Amino acid sequence: MERLRERREQHGLSQATVAEAVNVNPSYIGLLERGERTPSLEVLLALCESVGLHPSELFSETRPDPTTELPELVQLRALLGTWPTKHRRALVRIAKDIERIRTE
């Protein structure tokens, strides 16, 4: 789980922020990152999503390129993972409105 830790740190996310997005205890994140626990598939996929890491990158021989995704997007993904669907959809509508205004 070292790659998860690396990606989390690259994007300035705390264990607590990731834990909240995944709905687990922050100490569990530490145990996972140290390899002392093995997550369920559901938790593993949620962890990858929360730090902007594709699950296949956990097992590839090459290291992921941290510049492929903006740190702000990773932070937003972690934050939005804790929001209800209707609130996430509302934020997308707001972002689309801002983009429309920005490009007029």
N, C-alpha and C positions, 0 to 999 in steps of 0.2 A: 504494500500500500504506500510505498515511498513516493510513487508518482502522484498519488492523490495529495499527499502532504506538500510536495514540491509545487504543484499547481495551485493549491490553496494559498501557499505563502507568496507565490508569484503575483497573485491577484490581491494580496493584502487582506485576505479573509481570515478571521479568527476561527478557532475550532468551535467556539460557541455559535458563531453565525452559521457555519455549515451544519452544525448539529440542529439548530433551530429549523433550517430549511429542510432537513431530512427527518425531523421529528424524532431525534434520539438524544441521549444525554451527551454533553460535551466530553465527559471523561471517556465515553465509548469511542469517540473520534480519535482520541489519543491512543487508546488500546489498538484500534485498527491501524493507525499510522505506524505504530511500533511493531505490528505483526503479531500482537498478542491475542487477537480475536479475528475470526473470519465472519464477514457480514453475510446476511442472506442476499440472494440475488436482487430482491426488491430494494434493500438498503444500498447495495453496491451500485445499482443503476441510478438511484436518487443521489448518491454521493457524486458519481461522475457528472451528472447533470448540474449539480450545485456548484461545481468548480470548472465547468466547461471542458470536460475531458470525455472523449469518446471511449466507451468501455474497451474497445479493441486496443487503445493506446496503453492500457495497463499491461498488456502481454506482448507488445511489439518489441523488437530488438532495438529500435531507434527511439530516442527521446522525443516527446512532442515539442513542437515549436511554440513557445509561450506567446509569441507575437501574433499568432493566427487569430486571436480573439481579443477584443478590447477589454481591459480590466474592468471598465464600467459595466460592460455586458455581463461579465461573470458575477459582479456584485449585485446587479439587478436580478439575475437569475436566482441567486441565493435568497435574496429578499422576497422575490415574487413567489418562490416555492412555499412560503408561509401564508400567502394570501389566498382567499377563496377565488374560485374561477371567475365569478362575476366581477370581482375587483380587478383581476388581471386583464379581462377583456375590456373593461372600462379604460384601463391605462393604455392599452393598444389603440383604442379609438382616439384618446387624447394625443398620443404620439403621431397618429396619422393626420389629425387636424393640424398639429404643429408643423409637420412636414409639408402639408398642403399650403399653409400660410407662408412658410419659409421659402417655398419655391415660386410663389406668385410674383 
